[in-house]
Amino acid sequence: MHAVHTLDNGLRVIITPMAHASSVSVSVYVGAGSRYEAAPEAGLSHFVEHLAFKGTKDRPRPQDISIEIDSIGGTMNAATEREYTVYYTKVTREFAERAVVIIADMLRNSLFVGDEIERERGVILEELAAVEDSPDEQAGLLLDAMLWPGQALGRDIAGTPESVRAISHDRLIGYYRQQYVPNACVVSIAGAIEEAAGLDLVRASFDSWSPGTPAGWAPAAEEPRGARSDTLAKATEQAHISLGTRALALDHPDRYASDMLSVVLGEGMSSRLFMRLREELGLCYDIHSFASHMRDAGSFGVYAGVDPPKAAEAVREIVSELRKIREPVSSDELERARALIRSRVLLRMEDSRAVSAWYGGQVILDQPRLTPAEAIAKAEAVTIDDVQRVAAALLTDRDLQLAVVGPFEGVDLFEGVSVDA
């Protein structure tokens, strides 16, 4: 495993050569995300991410950035998450230096021109409006709000129309200057590049970047908890069901057991939920489970899209499967889950972008660095008893919460249903 190098200004750098790659991927992680924001300024990190593409000192027009990336046949994008913002680009090996120079310019020298700020504010408001046309996303957001009411974890990463309209020019610039500092960032490069050469490229573009005093993130609070069940009335063709509970953080010793539980329960076409609700009962087209892990919190849940008259039956059947999986899973199920997790990781690692994300994501979150092989080994070490123990701990009636988006008005589809029955 390659070392994390820390420059004098606090910037952490990890270079991962890939012997058979033809590409080089550069990912820069910034300690900025929705967990760094107060409620009145929700969406601030996401807004800044958009503006980083809208002109810099050396590339003053938005098109200057996109034209330069296109001219070298590369791709570039960014994403704002709860716990970080990541900017990433992928190019062929001969353009690695250009890629580092461009992304460094965006992070260090964005202009935040007034006209561009207002134009992008409108774009983000349209982005938020698009969620109104995505009831499956709304169901997930409603569940988050129920799991973590009044907390950053319970808010849409992009904010609300009200908060986005309220964010001032000065606050955007101030947040950018505060959070976008080298001691709050990680550069992860992977692909057709040697470690020494990669470090030289990073030093050339980032060594003179001055450190700062970035704000920290808000830890998750145990209380309050939201309602056990909530419904967003919407004239949709389907009922969108999101059923979940608070779960395990990234560093929890049972984190891999919860991942395995999710695979057995609802990931893949041989999973219990897919076989029961789709194949046997024909209740839905899309059904899956998920396990999400963050620094100090996590969630575990199930999503299903069903015909509204069948929503109550679908909830009953999902809960029935949650109850059943608290009994020992079979050795065949566990072996299939191991194979699925192993294949997912190995197939991803053929892509230089995925490799840069693998290591950069671990470093920005201050997690122990694991190679893909080490992570696979941890997953494969999970036993039937481990899965049963985690299922019994997580999937209890007391902690499960249900969010439904669909043509209902104040209907509690959870009424009379208990996973503990």
PANUSE-417521 format. One record per residue (C-alpha): residue in one letter; z negated, y, x. Coordinates in Angstrom, 2 decimals. Each point is the difference from the previous one (the first is absolute). Layout:
<recs>
{residu = A	Z = Z	Y = Y	X = X}
...
</recs>
This chain:
<recs>
{residu = M	Z = 0.00	Y = 0.00	X = 0.00}
{residu = H	Z = 0.89	Y = 3.45	X = 1.28}
{residu = A	Z = -2.68	Y = 2.59	X = 0.63}
{residu = V	Z = -0.66	Y = 3.14	X = -1.98}
{residu = H	Z = 0.48	Y = 2.93	X = 2.38}
{residu = T	Z = -1.89	Y = 3.20	X = -0.75}
{residu = L	Z = 1.51	Y = 3.20	X = 1.38}
{residu = D	Z = -2.17	Y = 2.86	X = 1.24}
{residu = N	Z = 0.41	Y = 1.79	X = -3.34}
{residu = G	Z = -1.32	Y = -3.02	X = -1.93}
{residu = L	Z = 3.34	Y = -1.34	X = -1.22}
{residu = R	Z = -0.05	Y = -3.79	X = -0.20}
{residu = V	Z = 3.20	Y = -1.81	X = 0.96}
{residu = I	Z = 1.02	Y = -3.64	X = -0.24}
{residu = I	Z = 3.36	Y = -1.34	X = 1.19}
{residu = T	Z = 1.16	Y = -3.49	X = -1.05}
{residu = P	Z = 3.14	Y = -1.25	X = 1.76}
{residu = M	Z = 2.06	Y = -2.54	X = -1.99}
{residu = A	Z = 2.18	Y = -2.16	X = 2.23}
{residu = H	Z = 2.83	Y = -0.64	X = -2.45}
{residu = A	Z = 0.07	Y = 3.33	X = -1.83}
{residu = S	Z = 2.90	Y = 2.44	X = 0.03}
{residu = S	Z = -1.93	Y = 2.77	X = -1.75}
{residu = V	Z = -2.95	Y = 2.21	X = 0.80}
{residu = S	Z = -2.39	Y = 1.11	X = -2.75}
{residu = V	Z = -2.36	Y = 2.93	X = 0.40}
{residu = S	Z = -2.89	Y = 0.32	X = -2.45}
{residu = V	Z = -2.46	Y = 2.87	X = 0.18}
{residu = Y	Z = -3.18	Y = -0.34	X = -2.05}
{residu = V	Z = -1.97	Y = 3.11	X = -0.94}
{residu = G	Z = -3.58	Y = 0.11	X = -1.27}
{residu = A	Z = 1.01	Y = 1.68	X = -3.25}
{residu = G	Z = 0.05	Y = -1.54	X = -3.46}
{residu = S	Z = -1.49	Y = 0.26	X = -3.45}
{residu = R	Z = -3.45	Y = -1.08	X = 1.29}
{residu = Y	Z = -0.05	Y = 3.18	X = 2.11}
{residu = E	Z = 0.42	Y = 2.28	X = -3.02}
{residu = A	Z = -2.29	Y = 1.62	X = -2.55}
{residu = A	Z = 0.96	Y = -0.47	X = -3.65}
{residu = P	Z = 1.28	Y = 3.57	X = -0.58}
{residu = E	Z = 2.52	Y = -0.44	X = 2.83}
{residu = A	Z = 1.08	Y = -3.56	X = -0.80}
{residu = G	Z = 3.47	Y = -0.63	X = 1.37}
{residu = L	Z = -0.45	Y = 2.29	X = 3.01}
{residu = S	Z = 0.79	Y = -2.69	X = 2.60}
{residu = H	Z = 3.07	Y = -1.11	X = -1.93}
{residu = F	Z = 1.20	Y = 3.61	X = -0.32}
{residu = V	Z = -0.31	Y = 0.53	X = 3.76}
{residu = E	Z = 1.93	Y = -3.22	X = 0.64}
{residu = H	Z = 2.90	Y = 1.32	X = -2.06}
{residu = L	Z = -0.02	Y = 3.31	X = 1.84}
{residu = A	Z = 0.17	Y = -1.62	X = 3.44}
{residu = F	Z = 3.64	Y = -0.80	X = -0.80}
{residu = K	Z = 0.85	Y = 3.57	X = -1.00}
{residu = G	Z = 0.55	Y = 1.68	X = 3.32}
{residu = T	Z = -1.58	Y = 0.36	X = 3.44}
{residu = K	Z = 0.07	Y = 2.41	X = 2.89}
{residu = D	Z = 2.92	Y = -1.81	X = 1.65}
{residu = R	Z = 1.63	Y = -1.18	X = -3.24}
{residu = P	Z = -0.57	Y = 2.91	X = -2.40}
{residu = R	Z = 1.97	Y = -1.32	X = -2.98}
{residu = P	Z = -0.83	Y = -3.22	X = -1.87}
{residu = Q	Z = 3.55	Y = -1.23	X = 0.56}
{residu = D	Z = -0.41	Y = 0.40	X = 3.76}
{residu = I	Z = -2.45	Y = -2.91	X = 0.01}
{residu = S	Z = 2.03	Y = -2.26	X = -2.29}
{residu = I	Z = 3.30	Y = 0.76	X = 1.77}
{residu = E	Z = -1.48	Y = -0.81	X = 3.40}
{residu = I	Z = -1.44	Y = -3.30	X = -1.20}
{residu = D	Z = 3.27	Y = -0.91	X = -1.70}
{residu = S	Z = 1.97	Y = 0.92	X = 3.13}
{residu = I	Z = -1.79	Y = -2.70	X = 1.98}
{residu = G	Z = 0.24	Y = -2.58	X = -2.81}
{residu = G	Z = -3.74	Y = -0.05	X = -0.53}
{residu = T	Z = -2.28	Y = -0.04	X = -3.00}
{residu = M	Z = -3.08	Y = 2.12	X = -0.57}
{residu = N	Z = -2.59	Y = 0.20	X = -2.73}
{residu = A	Z = -3.69	Y = 0.52	X = -0.64}
{residu = A	Z = -2.72	Y = -1.15	X = -2.37}
{residu = T	Z = -3.35	Y = 1.41	X = -1.02}
{residu = E	Z = -2.71	Y = -2.54	X = -0.72}
{residu = R	Z = -3.67	Y = 0.31	X = -0.84}
{residu = E	Z = -1.12	Y = -0.35	X = 3.61}
{residu = Y	Z = 2.88	Y = 1.36	X = 2.07}
{residu = T	Z = 3.45	Y = 1.51	X = 0.02}
{residu = V	Z = 2.68	Y = -1.77	X = 2.03}
{residu = Y	Z = 3.33	Y = 1.34	X = 1.27}
{residu = Y	Z = 2.45	Y = -2.56	X = 1.27}
{residu = T	Z = 3.49	Y = -0.22	X = 1.42}
{residu = K	Z = 2.18	Y = -2.88	X = 1.14}
{residu = V	Z = 2.90	Y = 0.36	X = 2.43}
{residu = T	Z = 1.99	Y = -2.04	X = 2.47}
{residu = R	Z = -1.53	Y = -0.21	X = 3.47}
{residu = E	Z = 2.16	Y = 2.71	X = 1.60}
{residu = F	Z = -1.35	Y = 2.61	X = -2.43}
{residu = A	Z = -3.71	Y = -0.76	X = 0.38}
{residu = E	Z = -0.66	Y = 3.25	X = 1.84}
{residu = R	Z = 1.74	Y = 2.08	X = -2.69}
{residu = A	Z = -2.06	Y = -1.74	X = -2.68}
{residu = V	Z = -3.28	Y = 0.83	X = 1.73}
{residu = V	Z = 1.07	Y = 3.62	X = 0.57}
{residu = I	Z = 0.96	Y = 0.51	X = -3.66}
{residu = I	Z = -3.14	Y = -1.52	X = -1.47}
{residu = A	Z = -2.20	Y = 1.92	X = 2.47}
{residu = D	Z = 1.70	Y = 3.24	X = -1.00}
{residu = M	Z = -0.74	Y = -0.70	X = -3.67}
{residu = L	Z = -3.65	Y = -0.75	X = 0.60}
{residu = R	Z = -0.61	Y = 2.86	X = 2.40}
{residu = N	Z = 2.32	Y = 2.81	X = -1.08}
{residu = S	Z = 0.70	Y = -0.06	X = -3.74}
{residu = L	Z = 0.69	Y = 3.52	X = -1.30}
{residu = F	Z = -1.34	Y = -0.05	X = -3.59}
{residu = V	Z = 2.40	Y = 2.68	X = -1.18}
{residu = G	Z = -0.96	Y = 1.47	X = -3.37}
{residu = D	Z = 3.28	Y = -0.77	X = -1.77}
{residu = E	Z = -0.08	Y = -3.59	X = 1.21}
{residu = I	Z = -3.61	Y = -0.38	X = -1.13}
{residu = E	Z = 0.84	Y = 1.09	X = -3.53}
{residu = R	Z = 3.15	Y = -2.10	X = -0.10}
{residu = E	Z = -1.94	Y = -3.07	X = 1.10}
{residu = R	Z = -2.81	Y = 0.74	X = -2.45}
{residu = G	Z = 2.60	Y = -0.38	X = -2.73}
{residu = V	Z = 1.22	Y = -3.27	X = 1.49}
{residu = I	Z = -3.54	Y = -1.41	X = 0.02}
{residu = L	Z = -0.57	Y = 1.09	X = -3.59}
{residu = E	Z = 3.15	Y = -1.91	X = -0.92}
{residu = E	Z = -1.31	Y = -2.99	X = 1.95}
{residu = L	Z = -3.21	Y = 0.13	X = -2.02}
{residu = A	Z = 1.98	Y = 0.31	X = -3.22}
{residu = A	Z = 1.93	Y = -3.15	X = 0.95}
{residu = V	Z = -3.27	Y = -1.96	X = -0.10}
{residu = E	Z = -0.15	Y = 0.82	X = -3.70}
{residu = D	Z = 3.15	Y = -2.12	X = -0.32}
{residu = S	Z = -1.58	Y = -2.88	X = 1.97}
{residu = P	Z = -2.68	Y = -1.52	X = -2.23}
{residu = D	Z = -0.67	Y = -2.79	X = 2.51}
{residu = E	Z = -0.98	Y = 2.66	X = 2.55}
{residu = Q	Z = -2.08	Y = 1.74	X = -2.63}
{residu = A	Z = -1.88	Y = -3.21	X = -0.71}
{residu = G	Z = -0.86	Y = -0.31	X = 3.68}
{residu = L	Z = -1.11	Y = 3.62	X = 0.20}
{residu = L	Z = -2.12	Y = -0.39	X = -3.13}
{residu = L	Z = -1.72	Y = -3.03	X = 1.49}
{residu = D	Z = -0.68	Y = 1.89	X = 3.24}
{residu = A	Z = -1.53	Y = 2.84	X = -1.98}
{residu = M	Z = -2.24	Y = -2.49	X = -1.80}
{residu = L	Z = -1.04	Y = -1.79	X = 3.19}
{residu = W	Z = -0.83	Y = 3.22	X = 1.86}
{residu = P	Z = -0.52	Y = 2.83	X = -2.52}
{residu = G	Z = -0.41	Y = 3.42	X = 1.57}
{residu = Q	Z = 0.89	Y = -1.30	X = 3.48}
{residu = A	Z = 3.05	Y = 0.40	X = 2.22}
{residu = L	Z = 0.68	Y = -3.73	X = -0.33}
{residu = G	Z = 0.42	Y = 0.48	X = -3.74}
{residu = R	Z = 2.59	Y = 2.77	X = 0.23}
{residu = D	Z = 3.78	Y = -0.07	X = 0.30}
{residu = I	Z = 0.86	Y = 0.54	X = 3.67}
{residu = A	Z = 2.56	Y = 2.62	X = -1.05}
{residu = G	Z = -2.60	Y = 1.93	X = -2.01}
{residu = T	Z = 0.44	Y = 1.47	X = -3.46}
{residu = P	Z = 2.36	Y = 2.70	X = -1.22}
{residu = E	Z = -2.97	Y = 2.37	X = -0.21}
{residu = S	Z = -1.24	Y = -0.69	X = 3.54}
{residu = V	Z = 3.49	Y = 0.18	X = 1.52}
{residu = R	Z = 0.66	Y = 3.34	X = -1.69}
{residu = A	Z = -3.33	Y = 1.33	X = 1.27}
{residu = I	Z = 0.48	Y = -0.83	X = 3.71}
{residu = S	Z = 0.68	Y = 3.25	X = 1.84}
{residu = H	Z = 2.28	Y = 0.68	X = 2.95}
{residu = D	Z = -3.00	Y = 0.79	X = 2.17}
{residu = R	Z = -1.77	Y = -3.23	X = -0.90}
{residu = L	Z = 3.09	Y = -2.08	X = 0.83}
{residu = I	Z = 0.34	Y = 1.66	X = 3.40}
{residu = G	Z = -3.73	Y = -0.21	X = 0.69}
{residu = Y	Z = -0.17	Y = -3.69	X = -0.86}
{residu = Y	Z = 3.07	Y = -0.73	X = 2.15}
{residu = R	Z = -1.56	Y = 1.77	X = 2.97}
{residu = Q	Z = -3.35	Y = -1.70	X = -0.51}
{residu = Q	Z = 1.12	Y = -3.60	X = -0.56}
{residu = Y	Z = 3.20	Y = -0.15	X = 2.01}
{residu = V	Z = -1.66	Y = -0.10	X = 3.40}
{residu = P	Z = 0.41	Y = -2.67	X = 2.67}
{residu = N	Z = -3.57	Y = -1.28	X = -0.18}
{residu = A	Z = 0.62	Y = -0.89	X = -3.66}
{residu = C	Z = 3.31	Y = -1.80	X = 0.66}
{residu = V	Z = 1.40	Y = -3.29	X = 1.26}
{residu = V	Z = 3.51	Y = -0.55	X = 1.39}
{residu = S	Z = 1.22	Y = -3.58	X = -0.29}
{residu = I	Z = 3.37	Y = -0.94	X = 1.51}
{residu = A	Z = 1.55	Y = -3.45	X = -0.25}
{residu = G	Z = 3.31	Y = -1.58	X = 0.86}
{residu = A	Z = 2.49	Y = 0.11	X = 2.86}
{residu = I	Z = -2.13	Y = 2.04	X = 2.38}
{residu = E	Z = -2.34	Y = -0.69	X = 2.89}
{residu = E	Z = -3.60	Y = 1.15	X = -0.14}
{residu = A	Z = 0.24	Y = 2.41	X = 2.93}
{residu = A	Z = 3.19	Y = 1.57	X = -1.32}
{residu = G	Z = -1.52	Y = 0.42	X = -3.45}
{residu = L	Z = -3.09	Y = 1.67	X = 1.40}
{residu = D	Z = 2.18	Y = 2.39	X = 1.99}
{residu = L	Z = 1.86	Y = 1.01	X = -3.17}
{residu = V	Z = -3.22	Y = 0.64	X = -1.87}
{residu = R	Z = -1.54	Y = 2.01	X = 2.82}
{residu = A	Z = 3.11	Y = 2.16	X = 0.32}
{residu = S	Z = -0.18	Y = 1.04	X = -3.67}
{residu = F	Z = -3.72	Y = -0.14	X = -0.76}
{residu = D	Z = -1.98	Y = 0.70	X = 3.20}
{residu = S	Z = -0.11	Y = 3.77	X = -0.59}
{residu = W	Z = -1.20	Y = -0.36	X = -3.61}
{residu = S	Z = -3.45	Y = 1.59	X = -0.26}
{residu = P	Z = -2.84	Y = -1.98	X = -1.60}
{residu = G	Z = -2.01	Y = 1.31	X = -2.92}
{residu = T	Z = -2.87	Y = -0.75	X = -2.36}
{residu = P	Z = 1.45	Y = -1.91	X = -2.96}
{residu = A	Z = -1.94	Y = -0.57	X = -3.23}
{residu = G	Z = -1.21	Y = -3.49	X = -0.82}
{residu = W	Z = 0.60	Y = -2.22	X = -3.01}
{residu = A	Z = -2.23	Y = -0.47	X = -3.03}
{residu = P	Z = -1.84	Y = -3.35	X = -0.14}
{residu = A	Z = 0.04	Y = -2.01	X = -3.21}
{residu = A	Z = -3.03	Y = 0.39	X = -2.28}
{residu = E	Z = -1.58	Y = -2.87	X = -1.91}
{residu = E	Z = -0.46	Y = 2.08	X = -3.13}
{residu = P	Z = 1.15	Y = 0.98	X = -2.49}
{residu = R	Z = 2.12	Y = -2.80	X = -1.43}
{residu = G	Z = 2.57	Y = 0.66	X = -2.68}
{residu = A	Z = 0.45	Y = -1.55	X = -3.44}
{residu = R	Z = 0.47	Y = -3.74	X = -0.27}
{residu = S	Z = 3.24	Y = 0.53	X = -1.90}
{residu = D	Z = 2.35	Y = 2.93	X = -0.58}
{residu = T	Z = 3.38	Y = 0.47	X = -1.62}
{residu = L	Z = 2.68	Y = 2.63	X = 0.52}
{residu = A	Z = 2.02	Y = 0.25	X = -3.19}
{residu = K	Z = 3.72	Y = 0.14	X = 0.77}
{residu = A	Z = 3.08	Y = -0.96	X = -1.97}
{residu = T	Z = 1.18	Y = -2.69	X = 2.40}
{residu = E	Z = 1.96	Y = -3.18	X = -0.58}
{residu = Q	Z = -2.58	Y = -1.96	X = 1.98}
{residu = A	Z = -3.75	Y = 0.03	X = 0.30}
{residu = H	Z = -0.93	Y = 0.51	X = 3.65}
{residu = I	Z = -3.26	Y = -1.75	X = 0.86}
{residu = S	Z = -1.99	Y = 0.63	X = 3.16}
{residu = L	Z = -3.19	Y = -1.99	X = 0.31}
{residu = G	Z = -2.16	Y = 0.33	X = 3.08}
{residu = T	Z = -3.24	Y = 0.47	X = 1.84}
{residu = R	Z = -1.37	Y = 1.65	X = 3.10}
{residu = A	Z = 0.35	Y = -2.40	X = 2.90}
{residu = L	Z = -0.12	Y = -0.34	X = 3.79}
{residu = A	Z = 0.51	Y = 2.46	X = 2.85}
{residu = L	Z = 2.23	Y = -0.57	X = 3.00}
{residu = D	Z = -2.82	Y = -1.16	X = 2.23}
{residu = H	Z = -1.70	Y = -2.29	X = -2.51}
{residu = P	Z = -0.28	Y = -3.56	X = 1.33}
{residu = D	Z = 1.44	Y = -1.38	X = -3.26}
{residu = R	Z = 3.02	Y = 2.31	X = 0.03}
{residu = Y	Z = 2.41	Y = -2.86	X = 0.84}
{residu = A	Z = -1.57	Y = -2.27	X = -2.62}
{residu = S	Z = 0.67	Y = 2.66	X = -2.65}
{residu = D	Z = 3.62	Y = 0.20	X = 1.17}
{residu = M	Z = 0.29	Y = -3.75	X = -0.34}
{residu = L	Z = -1.59	Y = 0.15	X = -3.45}
{residu = S	Z = 2.61	Y = 2.55	X = -1.09}
{residu = V	Z = 2.87	Y = -2.16	X = 1.25}
{residu = V	Z = -1.23	Y = -3.07	X = -1.87}
{residu = L	Z = -0.70	Y = 1.99	X = -3.13}
{residu = G	Z = 3.05	Y = 2.19	X = -0.36}
{residu = E	Z = 2.36	Y = 0.39	X = 2.95}
{residu = G	Z = 3.18	Y = -2.03	X = -0.07}
{residu = M	Z = 1.73	Y = -2.13	X = -2.59}
{residu = S	Z = -2.36	Y = -2.94	X = 0.49}
{residu = S	Z = -3.13	Y = 2.10	X = -0.55}
{residu = R	Z = -2.32	Y = -0.81	X = -2.89}
{residu = L	Z = 0.63	Y = 3.19	X = -1.97}
{residu = F	Z = 3.79	Y = -0.25	X = 0.34}
{residu = M	Z = 0.07	Y = -3.66	X = -1.00}
{residu = R	Z = -2.34	Y = 0.45	X = -2.97}
{residu = L	Z = 0.95	Y = 3.35	X = -1.52}
{residu = R	Z = 3.67	Y = 0.10	X = 0.81}
{residu = E	Z = 1.22	Y = -3.59	X = 0.33}
{residu = E	Z = -2.25	Y = -1.77	X = -2.50}
{residu = L	Z = -0.76	Y = 2.70	X = -2.59}
{residu = G	Z = 2.93	Y = 2.41	X = 0.46}
{residu = L	Z = -2.34	Y = 2.95	X = -0.42}
{residu = C	Z = 1.44	Y = 2.22	X = 2.70}
{residu = Y	Z = 2.74	Y = 0.53	X = 2.55}
{residu = D	Z = -2.06	Y = 1.67	X = 2.71}
{residu = I	Z = -3.50	Y = -1.12	X = 0.86}
{residu = H	Z = -1.71	Y = 0.10	X = 3.37}
{residu = S	Z = -3.34	Y = 0.44	X = 1.69}
{residu = F	Z = -0.92	Y = 2.23	X = 2.93}
{residu = A	Z = -2.73	Y = 0.54	X = 2.57}
{residu = S	Z = -0.32	Y = 3.46	X = 1.54}
{residu = H	Z = -2.24	Y = 0.78	X = 2.97}
{residu = M	Z = -1.09	Y = 3.39	X = 1.35}
{residu = R	Z = -2.52	Y = 1.15	X = 2.60}
{residu = D	Z = -3.07	Y = -0.38	X = -2.18}
{residu = A	Z = 1.31	Y = -1.17	X = -3.35}
{residu = G	Z = 2.59	Y = -2.16	X = -1.68}
{residu = S	Z = 1.35	Y = -1.23	X = -3.29}
{residu = F	Z = 1.19	Y = -3.27	X = -1.46}
{residu = G	Z = 2.04	Y = -0.23	X = -3.14}
{residu = V	Z = 2.79	Y = -1.27	X = -2.19}
{residu = Y	Z = 2.97	Y = 1.82	X = -1.53}
{residu = A	Z = 2.12	Y = -1.25	X = -2.90}
{residu = G	Z = 2.70	Y = 1.52	X = -2.18}
{residu = V	Z = 0.11	Y = -1.62	X = -3.45}
{residu = D	Z = 1.33	Y = 0.47	X = -3.50}
{residu = P	Z = -2.62	Y = 2.18	X = -1.78}
{residu = P	Z = -0.80	Y = -2.51	X = -2.77}
{residu = K	Z = -0.79	Y = -2.54	X = 2.72}
{residu = A	Z = -2.22	Y = 2.30	X = 2.07}
{residu = A	Z = -3.32	Y = -1.30	X = -1.30}
{residu = E	Z = 1.11	Y = -3.60	X = 0.54}
{residu = A	Z = 1.16	Y = 0.87	X = 3.52}
{residu = V	Z = -3.38	Y = 1.51	X = 0.85}
{residu = R	Z = -1.77	Y = -3.10	X = -1.32}
{residu = E	Z = 2.23	Y = -2.27	X = 2.09}
{residu = I	Z = -0.42	Y = 2.08	X = 3.14}
{residu = V	Z = -3.75	Y = -0.05	X = -0.39}
{residu = S	Z = 0.15	Y = -3.75	X = -0.61}
{residu = E	Z = 1.82	Y = -0.43	X = 3.33}
{residu = L	Z = -2.58	Y = 2.18	X = 1.72}
{residu = R	Z = -2.70	Y = -2.25	X = -1.39}
{residu = K	Z = 1.78	Y = -3.17	X = 1.11}
{residu = I	Z = 0.61	Y = 1.19	X = 3.54}
{residu = R	Z = -3.74	Y = 0.29	X = 0.55}
{residu = E	Z = 0.11	Y = -3.79	X = 0.21}
{residu = P	Z = 1.31	Y = -1.51	X = 3.24}
{residu = V	Z = 3.73	Y = 0.47	X = 0.57}
{residu = S	Z = 1.98	Y = -3.05	X = 1.09}
{residu = S	Z = 0.90	Y = -0.74	X = 3.60}
{residu = D	Z = 3.70	Y = 0.20	X = -0.94}
{residu = E	Z = -0.47	Y = 3.49	X = -1.43}
{residu = L	Z = -1.81	Y = 1.13	X = 3.09}
{residu = E	Z = 2.67	Y = -1.41	X = 2.30}
{residu = R	Z = 2.75	Y = 1.76	X = -1.97}
{residu = A	Z = -1.96	Y = 3.25	X = 0.25}
{residu = R	Z = -0.38	Y = -0.45	X = 3.75}
{residu = A	Z = 3.73	Y = -0.59	X = 0.36}
{residu = L	Z = 0.86	Y = 3.04	X = -2.08}
{residu = I	Z = -2.28	Y = 2.31	X = 1.99}
{residu = R	Z = 1.21	Y = -1.44	X = 3.30}
{residu = S	Z = 3.66	Y = 0.47	X = -0.95}
{residu = R	Z = -0.52	Y = 3.52	X = -1.30}
{residu = V	Z = -1.56	Y = 1.14	X = 3.25}
{residu = L	Z = 2.49	Y = -1.73	X = 2.29}
{residu = L	Z = 3.06	Y = 1.18	X = -1.92}
{residu = R	Z = -1.28	Y = 3.58	X = -0.01}
{residu = M	Z = -0.55	Y = -0.07	X = 3.74}
{residu = E	Z = 3.72	Y = -0.36	X = 0.65}
{residu = D	Z = 0.34	Y = 3.71	X = -0.84}
{residu = S	Z = -1.03	Y = 2.60	X = 2.59}
{residu = R	Z = -1.12	Y = 2.37	X = -2.74}
{residu = A	Z = -2.39	Y = -2.64	X = -1.37}
{residu = V	Z = -1.39	Y = -0.69	X = 3.48}
{residu = S	Z = -0.63	Y = 3.70	X = 0.67}
{residu = A	Z = -1.73	Y = 0.21	X = -3.39}
{residu = W	Z = -2.06	Y = -3.14	X = 0.66}
{residu = Y	Z = -1.65	Y = 1.41	X = 3.11}
{residu = G	Z = 0.00	Y = 3.68	X = -0.93}
{residu = G	Z = -1.68	Y = -0.71	X = -3.33}
{residu = Q	Z = -2.80	Y = -1.95	X = 1.66}
{residu = V	Z = -0.66	Y = 2.71	X = 2.57}
{residu = I	Z = -0.04	Y = 2.98	X = -2.39}
{residu = L	Z = -2.52	Y = -1.84	X = -2.20}
{residu = D	Z = -2.17	Y = -0.92	X = 3.00}
{residu = Q	Z = 0.36	Y = -3.70	X = -0.73}
{residu = P	Z = -0.14	Y = -2.80	X = 2.58}
{residu = R	Z = 3.51	Y = -0.52	X = 1.29}
{residu = L	Z = 1.37	Y = -3.39	X = -0.97}
{residu = T	Z = 3.36	Y = -1.43	X = 0.94}
{residu = P	Z = 1.99	Y = -1.55	X = -2.85}
{residu = A	Z = -0.94	Y = -3.44	X = 1.34}
{residu = E	Z = -3.70	Y = 0.90	X = -0.05}
{residu = A	Z = 0.22	Y = 1.29	X = -3.57}
{residu = I	Z = 1.81	Y = -3.15	X = -1.08}
{residu = A	Z = -2.69	Y = -2.11	X = 1.65}
{residu = K	Z = -2.70	Y = 1.85	X = -1.94}
{residu = A	Z = 1.85	Y = -0.59	X = -3.27}
{residu = E	Z = 0.56	Y = -3.67	X = 0.81}
{residu = A	Z = -3.69	Y = -0.45	X = 0.79}
{residu = V	Z = -0.89	Y = 0.79	X = -3.62}
{residu = T	Z = -1.35	Y = -3.06	X = -1.80}
{residu = I	Z = -0.12	Y = -1.09	X = -3.61}
{residu = D	Z = -3.72	Y = 0.83	X = -0.01}
{residu = D	Z = 0.76	Y = 3.51	X = 1.29}
{residu = V	Z = 2.47	Y = 0.66	X = -2.82}
{residu = Q	Z = -2.42	Y = -1.35	X = -2.60}
{residu = R	Z = -2.86	Y = 2.13	X = 1.34}
{residu = V	Z = 2.07	Y = 3.19	X = -0.03}
{residu = A	Z = 1.38	Y = -0.71	X = -3.46}
{residu = A	Z = -3.51	Y = -0.52	X = -1.35}
{residu = A	Z = -1.21	Y = 3.23	X = 1.61}
{residu = L	Z = 2.90	Y = 2.23	X = -1.04}
{residu = L	Z = 1.22	Y = -1.30	X = -3.34}
{residu = T	Z = -2.99	Y = 0.61	X = -2.23}
{residu = D	Z = -0.03	Y = 1.39	X = -3.51}
{residu = R	Z = -2.41	Y = 2.74	X = 1.04}
{residu = D	Z = 2.40	Y = 1.51	X = 2.54}
{residu = L	Z = 3.46	Y = -0.52	X = -1.51}
{residu = Q	Z = 1.70	Y = 3.06	X = -1.50}
{residu = L	Z = 3.15	Y = 0.16	X = -2.11}
{residu = A	Z = 2.62	Y = 2.76	X = -0.20}
{residu = V	Z = 2.86	Y = -0.23	X = -2.48}
{residu = V	Z = 2.95	Y = 2.33	X = -0.50}
{residu = G	Z = 2.00	Y = -0.58	X = -3.15}
{residu = P	Z = 0.41	Y = 0.63	X = -3.73}
{residu = F	Z = -3.69	Y = -0.28	X = -0.79}
{residu = E	Z = -2.54	Y = 2.56	X = -1.17}
{residu = G	Z = -3.56	Y = -0.69	X = 1.06}
{residu = V	Z = 0.41	Y = -3.78	X = -0.04}
{residu = D	Z = -2.35	Y = -2.01	X = 2.20}
{residu = L	Z = 2.03	Y = -3.04	X = 1.01}
{residu = F	Z = -3.00	Y = -1.15	X = 2.01}
{residu = E	Z = -2.20	Y = -0.28	X = -3.08}
{residu = G	Z = -1.53	Y = -3.43	X = -0.35}
{residu = V	Z = 1.52	Y = -1.25	X = 3.26}
{residu = S	Z = -2.31	Y = -1.07	X = 2.82}
{residu = V	Z = 0.81	Y = -1.52	X = 3.35}
{residu = D	Z = -3.55	Y = -1.33	X = 0.11}
{residu = A	Z = 0.42	Y = -2.03	X = -3.19}
</recs>
